[in-house]
Amino acid sequence: MVVLSPLRSSPAEALSPQASSRRTVTMAAAGSATVLLAVAAWVVALRQMSGMDRGPGTGLGSLSFFVALWVPMMAAMMLPGAVPAVWRHARAVARLRAVPVFLVLYLAVWALVGMAVYALYRPHGYVAAGAATIAAGVYELTPLKVHFRRRCHETARSGLQFGLCCVGSSLGLMLMFVALGIMSVTWMAVVAVLVGAQKVLPAKAALDMPVGLAIVGLGALIVAAPSAVPGLVASM
């Protein structure tokens, strides 16, 4: 006689209605808190950046000043697109108190990126800005970019892991932002929209190829006719 073993339920199917409800509430609270933090960061960043945009010729000031500005900028730009990852993490761990740790580690990765930017950045002209933008567009078309973009759609074990994947995915876009105007609200908003869209939309060539080619074209236009680019402040 053959004895059939009972089918094993998946973790999601095994959840009781009460546990499922708690998980839903945790995900909703985590997402709402992330969005509110992003809104607050936008308010802080906009106030601090007011009147500071000098285009490619923008200086960074002291290290302490730059770090105090860079972290709110990254929180404003990156947190909206991180909401799906926060949801996935909250659903996996089912603990709301784990979300702040996830976000702190995520922003810590971007703070380290800021330190690297401060060490490497120099005020520059339109040719360098255009060349960097072309390089950013080319990066958008590489398999490495695709790899990290896909990783951003997976459940992250920690904010550190997600942050590293996010840096790899957004490297080209951040290069463009730094090259065109690191204190520019306009380019900050453009890059924030692109980063957020790439975190939410699937990684497909039909979506990524036009963005990469458009960025390459923007870089070429900056080199050839910088005055024709809206939002590009005159370099000082």
N, C-alpha and C positions, 0 to 999 in steps of 0.2 A: 504494500500500500504506500502510495506516495503522499507525503505530508507537505502541503503547500505552506510556506512561511508567509506571515502577513507582510503586506507591502509597507515599507518604511515611508513615513511622511517627511517631506522636506521641512526644514526649520520654519519656513514661513507658514506652511500648512499646519504645523504642530502648535502654532501660537493660539492661545485661548483668546476669545473676544476681548477680554480685559487687557491682556498683554498687547494685542494688536492695536487696541485703542491708545494705550500708553505710548506705543512706538510712534503712532501717527501724531500724537500731541508733541512728542519729543522732536520729531522732524519739523513740525510746523513752528515750534518755538525756536529751534536752531536756525531755520531759514529766516524767520522774522528778525531775530537778533543780528544775524549777519547783514541783512539789508539795512537795518537801522544804524549799525556801525559804519557801513559804507556811506550812508547819507551824512552822518556826523563827520566822517573823514572828508567828504567833499566840501562841507561848509568850512572846515578848518583849512583845508588846502587852498580853497579859493581866496580866503582872507589873507593867507600868508603869501600867495603868489601875485597878489594885486600889484600891478605896475612894475613887475620884475622882468617881464619878457623882453629880451634883447635878441631874439632869434638865435642863429648859430653862434653869435658872439656873446651869449649870456655867460656871466661868471657865476661861480657857485658859492662864493663867500667862505666863511670859516667852516670847518668840519662839523662842529656842534650845530651851527645854523642849518647846514645842509641836511644832516641826519634828522633834525627836528622837522624839516619840511618833507623830506623824502618818504618817511614812514607814513604820514597821512596821505601823501600822494599815491603811494602803492596800495594803501587800504582802500582809497576811493576808486582806483582803477581796477584793482584785482578782485575785491571781495564780491561785487555783483556776479561776476562769472564763476566764483567759487561756490555759489549757493548749491548747485547740483552735487558737488563733491561733499559739502557739509551735510546735505540730506543723506547721501549714501553712507557717510561715516556715522551719522546719528542713527541711521537704521541698523547698521552693522553692530554697533556697540550698545545701542538702546539705553544710553545714559547721557542726559543733557549736560552734566558737568564735564564730560569729555570734550565737548565742543569748544569751550574757551581755550583749552590746551591745544587743540587742533589748529585754531585760528592764530594763536600766539606763535606756534612753531612755523606756521605758514608765512606770517608776516616777518618772522625772524630771518627766514631765507631771503626775502626781498630786502631786508635791512642790510644783510651781507652783500647783496648785489649792489646796493647803494654805496657801500664802502669801496667796492671795486670801481664803480663809476667815478666816484670822487678822486680816486687815485689815478685813473687813466684819462679823465676828461680834460680837454683844453678848449678854450674858445676858438672858433674856427670860422672859415668863410663858406661861401656857397658851393664851391667846387667840392670841398671835403664833405659838406652836408649832402650834396647830391650823390657823391660816390658811396657814402655810407648808406643812403636810402636805397640805391641800386643793390648793394650787398644785402640789405635787409630783404628786399624782394626776392633775390636769388635764394636766400635761405628758406623763404616760405615754400619754395618748390623742391626742397631736398628731402630725401627719405628720412633723415634725422628729425626734421621738423614733423613729418607725418608720424613717426614713431612716438615722439613725446606728446603730440596732440591726441593720439589714440590712448596713450597711458592716462591722460587727464580725464578720460571718460570711465576709467576703472575705479573701483572702490579703493581708496587709499588707506593704508594702515595707520598713517600719522600725517600731521600737517607738514612735517619735514619731507616725507616722501612726495606728497602732493606738490609742495613748494618746488622741489627740484624738478619734477615733471613740468610744472607750470613755467619755470624759468626756461627750460629747454624748448617748450612750445612757443613762448612769447619772446624769445631772444631777438628775432629779427624785428618785431614790432617795437620792442624797447630800444633797439639800436636806432630805429627811425625816429622815435620820440626824442631821444637824447641828441641826435644829430640836428633835428629841425628846430628845437626850442625846448630845452629842458624845464623852463618855467612858463611854457605856453599853455594856457587853458584850452585853446583850440586844439592843439595836437594831443594834449592829454585826453580830451574828450573823444577824438577820433580813434586813438589807440585803445581807449577803454571800451568803446563800442566793438572794435574788431576783436579784442581779447575776449570780451563777454560772449560774442557770437560764436567764436571758435570753441569756447568751453561748453556751449549748449548744443550747437549743430554738429552733426556727424562729420567725421573726417573723410571727405570725398573729394576727388580731383575736380569734379564739376564745381565745387564751392571754393576750393583752395587755389586752383590755377588762376582764375580771374583776379583774385586778390593779389597774388604774388606778381602777376604781370602788371597790374595797375600800379603797384608800388615801384616796380622797376621803371615804368613809364614816368611816374612822378619824379623819381631821382634824375632821369634824363632831362626832364623839363626844368628842374631846379638848376642843373648845370648850364643848360642852354639859355633859359630865360627865367631867372628867379623872380623877377617882378610880376610874372604871369601867374604865380602860384598864390591863391588866396590863403590868407592866414600866416604867410611867411614874413615875419618881421625883419626889417632891414638890419643886417649885421652891423655892429658898431665896433 
